[in-house]
Amino acid sequence: MGGRAIAESPGNVYSLPQKVKLTKEAGAAFSLNCDQVVPKQGFTDTKFVKELKAPSRLLSKSQGREMTVDAAVLLPHEYYTQPERQFPVMFIVSGYGGDYHRYSGDSTFYSRPFDSVACITVFLDGNCAGGHSVYANSDNNGPWGDALTTEFIPQLEKTYRCNGARLLRGHSSGGWTVLWLQTHYPDVFAGCWSSSPDPVDFRNFQRVNLYEEDNIYYKKDGASNSVATIAGYFPVASMKQCYQQEFVLYRGEQMHSFNQVFSAKGADGQPVPVCDPVTGAIDKSCVEHWKTYDICAYLRSNWPALEKVLQGKIRVSVGNQDNFLLNYAVHMLDDEMKKLDTRFVFQYYPGDHFTLNTPEYQTAGTGFLAERYARWKTGH
């Protein structure tokens, strides 16, 4: 069925585990009886946490089935103690595989302030059948960005006491998401903090230049390209391993998720793969379609039109030892944005994709968003 993880998609069938004895008998056969069904995942509201499922005409039309944009809405204590007060909204987008259901039924959760600003927090997880929607309009996933901004947000602001200020923060795939939303809907959002985003410049797609190189698996000297490392140096998994494993699973995993968002829809109804799964040869015509989602290229080409509504609204931070080599593309984006006088903030920290998240890291990020909120209140 249509959940991100095939094994956890409601309606899919599976068998109970059984113990078998493996011997030298090569012709031995075992039967699996798939008589179990993955149940639909529910959500239990609490005083401060509410599920919001906004019906989406745009996504439903695109995907040919009824769809909603879903989130957990976390309310601050002040929502009840100050019943006339309106609040800014902090949209948080998870990394790959995050799920808003983590907030279901837990009465300890409520919306924490950013810096000292009480806010309504909206946790958007981005899960879709193809992986992570990253809330970008896509030939395959449908118009997630438009659905969020024209369907979900109006429903949110009709339901809860929002004051019109909308801020964004996210890490990893969520970091890419908030950067995409801020740059493509600059009038909708007042500011964004993007943390360790997925590749923001396809000249450095986890160290592969998709525009100039011919193979995503191997460097020109024949060495393997890594996709995951320890401390940004010691290889853990290669591009070849990831793409070929996902070729078996066929959808819902990280590398296929990029295809699902960035690629055109093929004649077979599936996303055009960016590379040959056997050889790793890069499909240059596919990359040309991917270029639409190259955030650095988009900003370089469109900055004169964006400057007035986007200047100074973005903060990007990353660890210098990122496990997935994402810091290299951030540095490239930083260099290009300085040339344009975007006044974006870039900061680099010791640590990898996971260990950089210190209290100091959080304070700097939320402080930037508080500054952006203060400027929003004064009309700047």
Residue pairs with C-beta under 8 A, 6 or more apart in sequence:
1 9
1 10
1 11
1 12
1 38
2 9
2 65
2 128
2 129
3 9
3 10
3 12
3 127
3 129
3 252
4 97
4 127
4 128
4 129
4 130
4 131
4 132
4 252
5 97
5 252
6 12
6 249
6 251
6 252
7 14
7 38
8 38
9 38
10 38
10 39
10 40
10 41
11 37
11 38
11 40
12 37
12 38
13 34
13 35
13 36
13 37
13 38
14 34
14 36
14 37
14 38
15 32
15 33
15 34
15 35
15 36
16 33
16 35
16 36
18 30
18 32
20 30
22 28
41 101
42 104
43 51
43 72
43 101
43 104
43 105
44 104
44 105
45 51
46 105
46 106
46 107
46 109
47 75
47 80
47 107
48 74
48 75
48 76
48 77
48 79
48 107
48 109
48 110
48 111
49 72
49 73
49 74
49 75
49 103
49 104
49 106
49 109
49 110
50 72
50 73
50 75
51 70
51 71
51 72
51 73
51 100
51 104
52 70
52 71
52 72
52 73
52 122
52 152
52 155
52 156
52 159
53 68
53 69
53 70
54 68
54 69
54 70
54 151
54 152
54 155
54 156
55 66
55 67
55 68
55 151
56 67
56 68
56 69
56 147
56 151
56 152
57 151
58 142
58 143
58 146
58 147
58 150
58 151
59 67
59 68
59 69
59 142
59 143
59 144
59 147
60 66
60 67
62 142
62 143
63 142
67 142
69 124
69 144
69 147
69 148
69 151
69 152
70 100
70 125
71 100
71 122
71 123
71 124
71 125
71 152
71 156
72 100
72 101
72 102
72 103
72 104
72 122
72 123
73 120
73 121
73 122
73 123
73 156
73 159
73 160
74 103
74 109
74 110
74 111
74 120
74 121
74 122
74 123
75 110
75 111
75 120
75 160
76 87
76 110
76 111
76 112
76 113
76 118
76 119
76 120
77 110
77 118
78 85
78 87
78 118
79 85
79 87
79 111
79 120
79 161
85 161
86 161
86 162
86 163
87 118
87 119
87 120
87 160
87 161
87 162
87 163
88 117
88 119
88 120
88 162
88 163
88 165
88 166
88 167
88 190
88 373
88 376
89 119
89 120
89 121
89 122
89 156
89 157
89 162
89 165
89 166
89 167
90 111
90 114
90 119
90 120
90 121
90 122
90 167
90 168
90 169
90 369
91 122
91 124
91 166
91 167
91 168
91 169
91 178
91 189
92 121
92 122
92 123
92 124
92 169
92 170
92 174
93 124
93 125
93 126
93 135
93 168
93 169
93 170
93 173
93 174
93 177
93 178
94 100
94 123
94 124
94 125
94 126
94 170
94 171
94 173
94 174
95 170
95 171
95 172
95 173
95 174
95 175
96 131
96 132
96 172
96 173
96 254
96 257
97 127
97 132
98 125
98 126
98 127
98 174
99 125
99 127
100 123
100 124
100 125
103 109
103 123
111 118
111 119
111 120
111 121
112 121
113 119
114 167
114 366
114 369
114 370
114 373
115 366
115 367
115 369
115 370
116 370
117 370
117 373
119 167
120 160
120 161
120 162
122 156
124 135
124 148
124 177
126 132
126 133
126 134
126 135
126 173
126 174
126 177
127 133
128 141
128 144
128 260
129 141
129 251
129 252
130 140
130 141
130 251
130 252
130 256
130 257
130 260
130 261
130 271
131 251
131 252
131 253
131 254
131 256
131 257
131 258
131 260
131 261
132 173
132 177
132 254
132 257
132 261
133 141
133 144
133 261
134 144
134 173
134 176
134 177
134 180
134 198
134 261
135 144
135 145
135 148
135 177
135 180
135 181
136 144
136 145
136 177
136 180
136 184
136 261
136 293
137 143
137 144
137 145
137 146
138 144
138 260
138 261
138 262
139 263
139 264
139 265
139 271
140 259
140 260
140 261
140 263
140 265
140 270
140 271
141 260
141 261
145 180
145 181
145 184
145 185
148 181
149 181
149 185
149 188
153 166
153 188
156 162
157 164
165 190
165 373
165 376
165 377
166 188
166 189
166 190
167 189
167 190
167 191
167 192
167 369
167 372
167 373
168 178
168 181
168 182
168 189
168 191
168 192
168 193
169 178
169 192
169 193
169 194
169 195
169 365
169 366
169 369
170 176
170 177
170 178
170 193
170 194
170 195
170 197
171 195
171 196
171 357
172 195
172 196
172 197
172 198
172 326
172 353
173 198
173 257
174 195
175 194
175 195
175 196
175 197
175 198
175 316
176 194
176 197
176 198
176 199
176 200
176 295
178 192
178 193
178 194
179 192
179 194
179 197
179 200
179 295
179 314
179 316
180 293
180 295
181 188
181 189
181 192
182 189
182 191
182 192
182 194
182 310
182 313
182 314
183 295
183 298
183 299
183 306
183 310
183 314
184 298
186 306
186 309
186 310
186 313
187 309
189 313
190 313
190 372
190 373
190 375
190 376
191 313
191 314
191 315
191 368
191 369
191 371
191 372
191 373
191 375
191 376
192 313
192 314
192 315
193 315
193 316
193 317
193 365
193 366
193 368
193 369
194 314
194 315
194 316
194 317
195 316
195 317
195 318
195 365
196 317
196 318
196 319
196 322
196 326
196 327
196 353
196 356
197 316
197 318
197 326
197 330
198 258
198 326
199 205
199 206
199 326
199 329
200 294
200 295
200 296
200 316
200 329
200 330
200 332
200 333
201 294
201 295
201 296
201 297
201 329
201 332
201 333
201 336
202 209
202 210
202 211
202 287
202 290
202 291
202 294
202 296
202 297
203 209
203 210
203 211
203 212
203 296
203 329
203 332
204 328
204 329
204 332
205 329
206 225
206 226
206 227
206 239
206 324
206 325
206 326
207 225
207 226
207 325
207 328
208 216
208 225
208 239
210 216
210 274
210 282
210 287
210 290
211 287
211 291
213 220
213 282
214 281
214 282
215 275
215 279
215 280
215 281
215 282
216 225
216 239
216 243
216 274
216 275
216 280
216 282
217 224
217 225
217 238
217 239
217 240
217 243
217 275
217 279
217 280
218 224
218 225
218 240
218 280
219 225
224 235
224 238
224 239
224 240
225 238
225 239
225 240
226 235
226 236
226 237
226 238
226 239
226 325
227 237
227 238
227 239
227 241
227 242
227 255
227 324
227 325
228 235
228 236
228 237
228 242
228 323
228 324
229 235
229 236
229 323
229 324
229 325
230 236
230 323
230 352
231 321
231 323
231 352
232 319
232 320
232 321
232 322
232 323
232 325
232 327
232 352
233 321
236 323
239 280
240 280
242 254
242 255
243 255
243 275
243 277
243 280
244 277
244 278
245 253
246 253
246 254
246 255
246 256
247 277
249 256
250 256
251 260
256 271
258 274
259 271
259 272
259 273
259 274
260 271
261 293
262 274
262 289
262 290
262 292
262 293
263 271
263 272
263 273
263 274
263 286
263 289
263 290
264 271
264 272
264 286
264 289
265 271
265 272
266 272
272 283
272 285
272 286
272 289
273 283
273 286
274 282
274 283
274 286
274 287
274 290
275 281
275 282
275 283
276 283
291 297
292 298
295 333
296 329
296 332
296 333
296 336
299 306
299 333
299 336
299 337
299 340
299 342
300 336
300 340
303 340
303 342
307 340
307 342
310 342
311 341
311 342
311 343
312 342
312 343
312 344
313 344
313 372
314 342
314 344
314 345
315 344
315 345
315 346
315 347
315 365
315 368
315 369
316 330
316 333
316 334
316 344
316 345
316 346
316 347
317 346
317 347
317 348
317 349
317 356
317 361
317 364
317 365
318 326
318 327
318 330
318 348
318 349
318 356
319 327
319 348
319 349
319 350
319 351
319 352
319 353
319 355
319 356
320 327
320 348
320 349
320 350
320 351
321 327
321 350
321 351
321 352
322 352
322 353
323 352
323 353
323 354
324 353
326 353
327 348
330 346
330 348
331 348
333 346
334 344
334 346
337 344
337 346
345 368
347 364
349 356
349 358
349 361
350 356
351 357
351 358
